[in-house]
C-alpha cells in the first residue's frame, strides 16, 4: 500500500467514519482547526467575485457556457454528466466544445483519464485542456467555432461567466460529510449551492427512498430556490479491453468470479453496480482517484486475482484508458462502461439546454468583464 493510500484509509476511518479512539479524535481536531483558514480564504474569494472587486471579475465570452461541477471532492459523476450534456446539445443541433482544467504535471494534463474517456465517448466533440479556462475558451472559439462551451469541473472557476451552472451532489456522500477540507470533503461551504441553476443528485438509485428524501431536504435547506434533479449511473456495455473484441451486455458478468480494480473518487458506486449485475467479487483493489498503476502494481494485481481464482478482471472505462497498450494479461480484462441517466427532472434539463443563448458575432464582441 502506498503512503497516499494509507493516508486516505486513515482519514476515512478517523474522520469520515468518526470514532477511532483518542488519536482519531486528535486528528479530527487538528483537521478542523486547519479548515478555518481554508474556509475563510474561500469565503473571501467568493465575496470578491460576488461583488466584482478588483481582479475578481468574471469575463463573458461570446458563446454560451455550461458548467458541470460540484462542491465536494470525490467522484460525483462529472465526466459522464459532461458526456450527457454534450450529447443532448448535439441532438439539439448545437456545436459543443469541452474545456477541462487537467491535473498533474503539464506533460500529463492533456492526456489524463477523463480527457481520454471523453474522446472515446464523444469523438466528434472538440476538447481542450488547460488551467486558464478563459484562454482555452478563446482558443476553442477561434479554432472550432462552437456554439456552447462545457466546463468540466467548473463550479469553482468563477473567472469565466457561464449561462448555466449545474452542480452534482453524490447521494451516497452528500455535502462532503458536512465539513470543509481538510476536515471533510467540501471545497467550499454548502451554502454556495445557491449559485447553481440546477442541482443533480447522482447515484440516486443506490440509496433507499427515505434516505434520498433526507438528502433532498438537506439540499433544499441550503439552496431552497434551485431545482433538484436525480440521476443514476447505468451500465451501458461490457467492453473487452484485453483481448479486444465486440462489446457484450453488462449482464454477461452474472455468476462470474471477478477481480475488480478502480481508481475513482467514489468507488462504492462502481462496486455496487458490479454486484448488481450478479458478479461474485473475489478480489478488489481500490486506488486514489486518477491513479495510474505501474507495471509492478499491475503484475501484483493479476497475481492476486489469480490466487483468488478470478475468471475476469473488471475495471471502469476511466481506468481502461490508462492501461498500457502492450499489456499481455494472464486473464481477460473488461471495462464496464456506464452512462448517466436522468431519473427525475428530464424535462427541466432539456428546457434549459434548449434555451441557451445563440453565439454573438465576433465583430460585436469585446473582451471585458
Secondary structure, DSSP 4 states (H G I P E B T S, - for coil): --HHHHHHHHHIIIIIS---HHHHHHHHHHHHHHHHHHHHHHHHHHHHHHTT-TT---B--SSEEEEEEESBSS-S-HHHHHHHHHHHHHHTT--EEEEE---SSHHHHTT-HHHHHHHHH-TTSEEEE-S-HHHHHHHHHHHH--SEEEEET-TT--SB--SEEEEEEESSSGGGGGSBTTTSSBSS-GGGGGG-SEEEEESGGGS-HHHHHHHHHHHHHH-TTSEEEEEEEEEEEEEEEETT---B-GGGGTT-EEEEEEE-S-HHHHHHHHHHTT-EEEEEEEE-TT----HHHHHHHHHHHHHTT-SEEEEEHHHHTTS-TT---SSEEEEEEEEEEEEE-HHHHHHHHHTPPPPPPTTT-----
